Amino acid sequence: MRKSRVVGFAIAGILFAGTIAEAQSANTEPRPRRHATERAGRVRDGLLRGITLSDAEKERVKVIHTRYAAEAKPLRDSLRPVLQKLRAARQSRDSAAVKVALERATVEREKIQAVMQRQRTEIRSALTPENQKLFDANAKTLEQRRAEWSKNGKGMRGDRPGRRGRRGVSQG
């Protein structure tokens, strides 16, 4: 009886010390959620990966980014309620509403993609010929990744190595 009490106090002490150590950790702010703008930033950074821009090129690219960001913001804001309706329709399992929302979302996404394509073309034209070659190579790599992602079924993760399916049961 006495041993179990001592063991219980030891476990409680370890848990208490871990709680104090966690409370004293330097990183107290929660991890921020990723947003569409961050994903777009990663794609944009991927296009410029390995490219050393001159000061003039940096300035031109920055001006292009700010101009197209202002143009794309209303489009993204108009897409947000469409995606919310799509999510609600999927949760309520209303296939007709899902179909309508998907069509509307596709139209809105195409508008955003057209703006992004114009931005990409303008950024490419602002670069030197050497940097344009690297930019084109980066664009090709990103397109290959996007095609691979799309080919693999976007949301299906059960077929990837090291992933588990429903309820932790290995699919294989």
PyRosetta script that sets phi, psi and omega in degrees:
from pyrosetta import init, pose_from_sequence

init()
pose = pose_from_sequence("MRKSRVVGFAIAGILFAGTIAEAQSANTEPRPRRHATERAGRVRDGLLRGITLSDAEKERVKVIHTRYAAEAKPLRDSLRPVLQKLRAARQSRDSAAVKVALERATVEREKIQAVMQRQRTEIRSALTPENQKLFDANAKTLEQRRAEWSKNGKGMRGDRPGRRGRRGVSQG")
pose.set_psi(1, -43.0)
pose.set_omega(1, -177.8)
pose.set_phi(2, -69.6)
pose.set_psi(2, -36.9)
pose.set_omega(2, 178.5)
pose.set_phi(3, -63.1)
pose.set_psi(3, -43.2)
pose.set_omega(3, -178.8)
pose.set_phi(4, -64.9)
pose.set_psi(4, -33.7)
pose.set_omega(4, 176.9)
pose.set_phi(5, -67.1)
pose.set_psi(5, -42.4)
pose.set_omega(5, 179.6)
pose.set_phi(6, -64.9)
pose.set_psi(6, -43.9)
pose.set_omega(6, 178.5)
pose.set_phi(7, -62.8)
pose.set_psi(7, -41.3)
pose.set_omega(7, 178.4)
pose.set_phi(8, -61.9)
pose.set_psi(8, -44.2)
pose.set_omega(8, 178.1)
pose.set_phi(9, -65.9)
pose.set_psi(9, -36.8)
pose.set_omega(9, 178.7)
pose.set_phi(10, -63.9)
pose.set_psi(10, -44.6)
pose.set_omega(10, 178.9)
pose.set_phi(11, -64.6)
pose.set_psi(11, -42.7)
pose.set_omega(11, 178.5)
pose.set_phi(12, -62.0)
pose.set_psi(12, -39.8)
pose.set_omega(12, 178.9)
pose.set_phi(13, -65.0)
pose.set_psi(13, -41.1)
pose.set_omega(13, 178.6)
pose.set_phi(14, -64.0)
pose.set_psi(14, -44.9)
pose.set_omega(14, 178.9)
pose.set_phi(15, -63.4)
pose.set_psi(15, -39.6)
pose.set_omega(15, 179.5)
pose.set_phi(16, -65.2)
pose.set_psi(16, -42.5)
pose.set_omega(16, 179.2)
pose.set_phi(17, -64.8)
pose.set_psi(17, -38.1)
pose.set_omega(17, 177.5)
pose.set_phi(18, -65.1)
pose.set_psi(18, -37.7)
pose.set_omega(18, 178.3)
pose.set_phi(19, -65.1)
pose.set_psi(19, -42.2)
pose.set_omega(19, 179.1)
pose.set_phi(20, -65.5)
pose.set_psi(20, -42.5)
pose.set_omega(20, -179.7)
pose.set_phi(21, -63.4)
pose.set_psi(21, -39.8)
pose.set_omega(21, 178.1)
pose.set_phi(22, -65.7)
pose.set_psi(22, -40.0)
pose.set_omega(22, 180.0)
pose.set_phi(23, -66.8)
pose.set_psi(23, -28.4)
pose.set_omega(23, -178.1)
pose.set_phi(24, -91.6)
pose.set_psi(24, 1.7)
pose.set_omega(24, -178.3)
pose.set_phi(25, -65.8)
pose.set_psi(25, 153.6)
pose.set_omega(25, -175.4)
pose.set_phi(26, -71.0)
pose.set_psi(26, -32.9)
pose.set_omega(26, -176.5)
pose.set_phi(27, -90.7)
pose.set_psi(27, 93.3)
pose.set_omega(27, -177.0)
pose.set_phi(28, -102.0)
pose.set_psi(28, -12.2)
pose.set_omega(28, -178.5)
pose.set_phi(29, -86.8)
pose.set_psi(29, 145.3)
pose.set_omega(29, -179.4)
pose.set_phi(30, -68.7)
pose.set_psi(30, 153.8)
pose.set_omega(30, 179.8)
pose.set_phi(31, -70.6)
pose.set_psi(31, 128.2)
pose.set_omega(31, -177.4)
pose.set_phi(32, -71.9)
pose.set_psi(32, 151.4)
pose.set_omega(32, 177.0)
pose.set_phi(33, -77.9)
pose.set_psi(33, 151.8)
pose.set_omega(33, 177.8)
pose.set_phi(34, -86.0)
pose.set_psi(34, 139.4)
pose.set_omega(34, -179.6)
pose.set_phi(35, -117.9)
pose.set_psi(35, 169.4)
pose.set_omega(35, -178.8)
pose.set_phi(36, -60.2)
pose.set_psi(36, -35.1)
pose.set_omega(36, -179.3)
pose.set_phi(37, -66.5)
pose.set_psi(37, -33.3)
pose.set_omega(37, 177.4)
pose.set_phi(38, -68.8)
pose.set_psi(38, -39.1)
pose.set_omega(38, 177.5)
pose.set_phi(39, -63.8)
pose.set_psi(39, -43.0)
pose.set_omega(39, 178.3)
pose.set_phi(40, -62.2)
pose.set_psi(40, -37.5)
pose.set_omega(40, 177.9)
pose.set_phi(41, -64.2)
pose.set_psi(41, -37.5)
pose.set_omega(41, 178.4)
pose.set_phi(42, -67.4)
pose.set_psi(42, -38.8)
pose.set_omega(42, 177.5)
pose.set_phi(43, -65.4)
pose.set_psi(43, -44.9)
pose.set_omega(43, 179.6)
pose.set_phi(44, -61.3)
pose.set_psi(44, -44.0)
pose.set_omega(44, 177.7)
pose.set_phi(45, -64.7)
pose.set_psi(45, -33.1)
pose.set_omega(45, 177.4)
pose.set_phi(46, -65.2)
pose.set_psi(46, -34.1)
pose.set_omega(46, 177.9)
pose.set_phi(47, -67.5)
pose.set_psi(47, -30.9)
pose.set_omega(47, -177.8)
pose.set_phi(48, -100.4)
pose.set_psi(48, 9.7)
pose.set_omega(48, -179.0)
pose.set_phi(49, -63.0)
pose.set_psi(49, 130.1)
pose.set_omega(49, 177.1)
pose.set_phi(50, 80.6)
pose.set_psi(50, 2.6)
pose.set_omega(50, -178.9)
pose.set_phi(51, -101.5)
pose.set_psi(51, 125.9)
pose.set_omega(51, 175.5)
pose.set_phi(52, -96.2)
pose.set_psi(52, 111.4)
pose.set_omega(52, -177.0)
pose.set_phi(53, -88.5)
pose.set_psi(53, 142.9)
pose.set_omega(53, 172.1)
pose.set_phi(54, -74.8)
pose.set_psi(54, 168.8)
pose.set_omega(54, -179.5)
pose.set_phi(55, -61.6)
pose.set_psi(55, -39.2)
pose.set_omega(55, 179.3)
pose.set_phi(56, -65.1)
pose.set_psi(56, -41.6)
pose.set_omega(56, 178.4)
pose.set_phi(57, -65.1)
pose.set_psi(57, -41.9)
pose.set_omega(57, 178.2)
pose.set_phi(58, -58.3)
pose.set_psi(58, -43.7)
pose.set_omega(58, -178.9)
pose.set_phi(59, -65.2)
pose.set_psi(59, -44.2)
pose.set_omega(59, 179.2)
pose.set_phi(60, -63.6)
pose.set_psi(60, -42.8)
pose.set_omega(60, 179.7)
pose.set_phi(61, -64.8)
pose.set_psi(61, -39.5)
pose.set_omega(61, 179.5)
pose.set_phi(62, -63.7)
pose.set_psi(62, -42.8)
pose.set_omega(62, 178.4)
pose.set_phi(63, -63.0)
pose.set_psi(63, -41.9)
pose.set_omega(63, 179.0)
pose.set_phi(64, -63.0)
pose.set_psi(64, -44.3)
pose.set_omega(64, 179.6)
pose.set_phi(65, -60.2)
pose.set_psi(65, -46.7)
pose.set_omega(65, -177.2)
pose.set_phi(66, -66.0)
pose.set_psi(66, -39.3)
pose.set_omega(66, -179.8)
pose.set_phi(67, -64.7)
pose.set_psi(67, -46.2)
pose.set_omega(67, -178.0)
pose.set_phi(68, -75.5)
pose.set_psi(68, -27.2)
pose.set_omega(68, 175.2)
pose.set_phi(69, -63.7)
pose.set_psi(69, -41.4)
pose.set_omega(69, 178.1)
pose.set_phi(70, -65.6)
pose.set_psi(70, -33.7)
pose.set_omega(70, 179.5)
pose.set_phi(71, -75.4)
pose.set_psi(71, -35.2)
pose.set_omega(71, -175.5)
pose.set_phi(72, -82.6)
pose.set_psi(72, -24.7)
pose.set_omega(72, -176.5)
pose.set_phi(73, -57.6)
pose.set_psi(73, -48.8)
pose.set_omega(73, 178.1)
pose.set_phi(74, -62.5)
pose.set_psi(74, -32.3)
pose.set_omega(74, 178.0)
pose.set_phi(75, -67.3)
pose.set_psi(75, -43.3)
pose.set_omega(75, 177.4)
pose.set_phi(76, -64.8)
pose.set_psi(76, -39.1)
pose.set_omega(76, 179.3)
pose.set_phi(77, -66.1)
pose.set_psi(77, -33.7)
pose.set_omega(77, 177.6)
pose.set_phi(78, -74.8)
pose.set_psi(78, -24.6)
pose.set_omega(78, 179.0)
pose.set_phi(79, -77.4)
pose.set_psi(79, -30.3)
pose.set_omega(79, -175.6)
pose.set_phi(80, -55.9)
pose.set_psi(80, -50.8)
pose.set_omega(80, 179.6)
pose.set_phi(81, -65.5)
pose.set_psi(81, -30.8)
pose.set_omega(81, 177.4)
pose.set_phi(82, -64.1)
pose.set_psi(82, -43.4)
pose.set_omega(82, 178.8)
pose.set_phi(83, -67.3)
pose.set_psi(83, -34.8)
pose.set_omega(83, 176.8)
pose.set_phi(84, -65.3)
pose.set_psi(84, -40.6)
pose.set_omega(84, 176.7)
pose.set_phi(85, -64.8)
pose.set_psi(85, -39.2)
pose.set_omega(85, 178.1)
pose.set_phi(86, -61.9)
pose.set_psi(86, -45.4)
pose.set_omega(86, 179.3)
pose.set_phi(87, -61.9)
pose.set_psi(87, -44.1)
pose.set_omega(87, -179.9)
pose.set_phi(88, -64.5)
pose.set_psi(88, -39.8)
pose.set_omega(88, 178.9)
pose.set_phi(89, -65.4)
pose.set_psi(89, -39.3)
pose.set_omega(89, 178.1)
pose.set_phi(90, -65.8)
pose.set_psi(90, -40.5)
pose.set_omega(90, -179.4)
pose.set_phi(91, -68.0)
pose.set_psi(91, -33.5)
pose.set_omega(91, 178.4)
pose.set_phi(92, -86.6)
pose.set_psi(92, -0.7)
pose.set_omega(92, 177.7)
pose.set_phi(93, 58.9)
pose.set_psi(93, 38.9)
pose.set_omega(93, 178.4)
pose.set_phi(94, -96.5)
pose.set_psi(94, 96.0)
pose.set_omega(94, -172.8)
pose.set_phi(95, -65.6)
pose.set_psi(95, -33.9)
pose.set_omega(95, 178.8)
pose.set_phi(96, -66.4)
pose.set_psi(96, -43.5)
pose.set_omega(96, 178.8)
pose.set_phi(97, -67.4)
pose.set_psi(97, -35.2)
pose.set_omega(97, 177.6)
pose.set_phi(98, -63.2)
pose.set_psi(98, -43.5)
pose.set_omega(98, -179.0)
pose.set_phi(99, -63.1)
pose.set_psi(99, -44.3)
pose.set_omega(99, 179.3)
pose.set_phi(100, -64.4)
pose.set_psi(100, -44.8)
pose.set_omega(100, -179.1)
pose.set_phi(101, -66.2)
pose.set_psi(101, -37.3)
pose.set_omega(101, 177.6)
pose.set_phi(102, -63.7)
pose.set_psi(102, -42.4)
pose.set_omega(102, 178.3)
pose.set_phi(103, -62.7)
pose.set_psi(103, -43.0)
pose.set_omega(103, 179.4)
pose.set_phi(104, -65.9)
pose.set_psi(104, -41.6)
pose.set_omega(104, 179.4)
pose.set_phi(105, -64.8)
pose.set_psi(105, -37.3)
pose.set_omega(105, 178.9)
pose.set_phi(106, -62.9)
pose.set_psi(106, -42.5)
pose.set_omega(106, 178.7)
pose.set_phi(107, -62.4)
pose.set_psi(107, -45.2)
pose.set_omega(107, -179.2)
pose.set_phi(108, -65.8)
pose.set_psi(108, -40.8)
pose.set_omega(108, 179.1)
pose.set_phi(109, -65.2)
pose.set_psi(109, -37.5)
pose.set_omega(109, 178.2)
pose.set_phi(110, -63.0)
pose.set_psi(110, -37.3)
pose.set_omega(110, 176.7)
pose.set_phi(111, -62.8)
pose.set_psi(111, -44.2)
pose.set_omega(111, 179.9)
pose.set_phi(112, -65.4)
pose.set_psi(112, -41.8)
pose.set_omega(112, 179.6)
pose.set_phi(113, -64.8)
pose.set_psi(113, -33.4)
pose.set_omega(113, 177.2)
pose.set_phi(114, -65.8)
pose.set_psi(114, -40.6)
pose.set_omega(114, 177.3)
pose.set_phi(115, -64.5)
pose.set_psi(115, -43.6)
pose.set_omega(115, 179.9)
pose.set_phi(116, -63.1)
pose.set_psi(116, -37.6)
pose.set_omega(116, 179.6)
pose.set_phi(117, -67.4)
pose.set_psi(117, -41.3)
pose.set_omega(117, 176.3)
pose.set_phi(118, -62.6)
pose.set_psi(118, -39.9)
pose.set_omega(118, 178.5)
pose.set_phi(119, -63.7)
pose.set_psi(119, -44.0)
pose.set_omega(119, -179.7)
pose.set_phi(120, -60.9)
pose.set_psi(120, -42.9)
pose.set_omega(120, 180.0)
pose.set_phi(121, -64.2)
pose.set_psi(121, -41.4)
pose.set_omega(121, -179.1)
pose.set_phi(122, -69.5)
pose.set_psi(122, -38.3)
pose.set_omega(122, 177.3)
pose.set_phi(123, -63.8)
pose.set_psi(123, -43.3)
pose.set_omega(123, -179.8)
pose.set_phi(124, -60.3)
pose.set_psi(124, -40.5)
pose.set_omega(124, -179.4)
pose.set_phi(125, -70.3)
pose.set_psi(125, -19.6)
pose.set_omega(125, 179.2)
pose.set_phi(126, -82.8)
pose.set_psi(126, -7.1)
pose.set_omega(126, -176.5)
pose.set_phi(127, -94.7)
pose.set_psi(127, 160.7)
pose.set_omega(127, 174.4)
pose.set_phi(128, -73.0)
pose.set_psi(128, 161.2)
pose.set_omega(128, -179.4)
pose.set_phi(129, -57.3)
pose.set_psi(129, -36.8)
pose.set_omega(129, 178.6)
pose.set_phi(130, -65.3)
pose.set_psi(130, -43.4)
pose.set_omega(130, 179.7)
pose.set_phi(131, -70.1)
pose.set_psi(131, -29.3)
pose.set_omega(131, 177.2)
pose.set_phi(132, -63.8)
pose.set_psi(132, -36.0)
pose.set_omega(132, 178.1)
pose.set_phi(133, -64.0)
pose.set_psi(133, -44.8)
pose.set_omega(133, 177.6)
pose.set_phi(134, -64.6)
pose.set_psi(134, -41.1)
pose.set_omega(134, 178.9)
pose.set_phi(135, -59.4)
pose.set_psi(135, -45.5)
pose.set_omega(135, 179.3)
pose.set_phi(136, -63.1)
pose.set_psi(136, -39.8)
pose.set_omega(136, 178.2)
pose.set_phi(137, -64.6)
pose.set_psi(137, -42.5)
pose.set_omega(137, 178.0)
pose.set_phi(138, -64.1)
pose.set_psi(138, -40.7)
pose.set_omega(138, 178.9)
pose.set_phi(139, -63.1)
pose.set_psi(139, -40.5)
pose.set_omega(139, 179.2)
pose.set_phi(140, -64.1)
pose.set_psi(140, -41.9)
pose.set_omega(140, 178.1)
pose.set_phi(141, -61.8)
pose.set_psi(141, -44.0)
pose.set_omega(141, 179.2)
pose.set_phi(142, -64.4)
pose.set_psi(142, -39.5)
pose.set_omega(142, 178.2)
pose.set_phi(143, -64.7)
pose.set_psi(143, -38.5)
pose.set_omega(143, 177.8)
pose.set_phi(144, -65.0)
pose.set_psi(144, -41.4)
pose.set_omega(144, 177.5)
pose.set_phi(145, -62.8)
pose.set_psi(145, -43.2)
pose.set_omega(145, -179.9)
pose.set_phi(146, -63.4)
pose.set_psi(146, -40.8)
pose.set_omega(146, 179.2)
pose.set_phi(147, -65.6)
pose.set_psi(147, -40.8)
pose.set_omega(147, 178.1)
pose.set_phi(148, -62.8)
pose.set_psi(148, -44.0)
pose.set_omega(148, 179.7)
pose.set_phi(149, -62.3)
pose.set_psi(149, -44.6)
pose.set_omega(149, -179.0)
pose.set_phi(150, -68.0)
pose.set_psi(150, -38.6)
pose.set_omega(150, 179.5)
pose.set_phi(151, -64.6)
pose.set_psi(151, -35.0)
pose.set_omega(151, -177.0)
pose.set_phi(152, -81.6)
pose.set_psi(152, 0.0)
pose.set_omega(152, 171.9)
pose.set_phi(153, 95.1)
pose.set_psi(153, 20.9)
pose.set_omega(153, 172.3)
pose.set_phi(154, 53.8)
pose.set_psi(154, -72.8)
pose.set_omega(154, -171.9)
pose.set_phi(155, -96.3)
pose.set_psi(155, -5.8)
pose.set_omega(155, -176.9)
pose.set_phi(156, -79.2)
pose.set_psi(156, 118.7)
pose.set_omega(156, -178.8)
pose.set_phi(157, -118.4)
pose.set_psi(157, -7.0)
pose.set_omega(157, -176.7)
pose.set_phi(158, -68.3)
pose.set_psi(158, -21.4)
pose.set_omega(158, -177.3)
pose.set_phi(159, -92.4)
pose.set_psi(159, -1.8)
pose.set_omega(159, 179.9)
pose.set_phi(160, -84.2)
pose.set_psi(160, 145.1)
pose.set_omega(160, -179.9)
pose.set_phi(161, -64.5)
pose.set_psi(161, 140.7)
pose.set_omega(161, 176.4)
pose.set_phi(162, 83.6)
pose.set_psi(162, -2.5)
pose.set_omega(162, 179.4)
pose.set_phi(163, -98.8)
pose.set_psi(163, 156.4)
pose.set_omega(163, 178.3)
pose.set_phi(164, -118.3)
pose.set_psi(164, 151.4)
pose.set_omega(164, 179.5)
pose.set_phi(165, -85.7)
pose.set_psi(165, -146.7)
pose.set_omega(165, -178.4)
pose.set_phi(166, -68.9)
pose.set_psi(166, 142.3)
pose.set_omega(166, 176.1)
pose.set_phi(167, 56.8)
pose.set_psi(167, 26.4)
pose.set_omega(167, 174.2)
pose.set_phi(168, 75.1)
pose.set_psi(168, 8.6)
pose.set_omega(168, -179.7)
pose.set_phi(169, -84.8)
pose.set_psi(169, 128.2)
pose.set_omega(169, -178.9)
pose.set_phi(170, -66.8)
pose.set_psi(170, 133.7)
pose.set_omega(170, 177.2)
pose.set_phi(171, -98.3)
pose.set_psi(171, 116.5)
pose.set_omega(171, -179.4)
pose.set_phi(172, -170.9)
pose.dump_pdb("model.pdb")
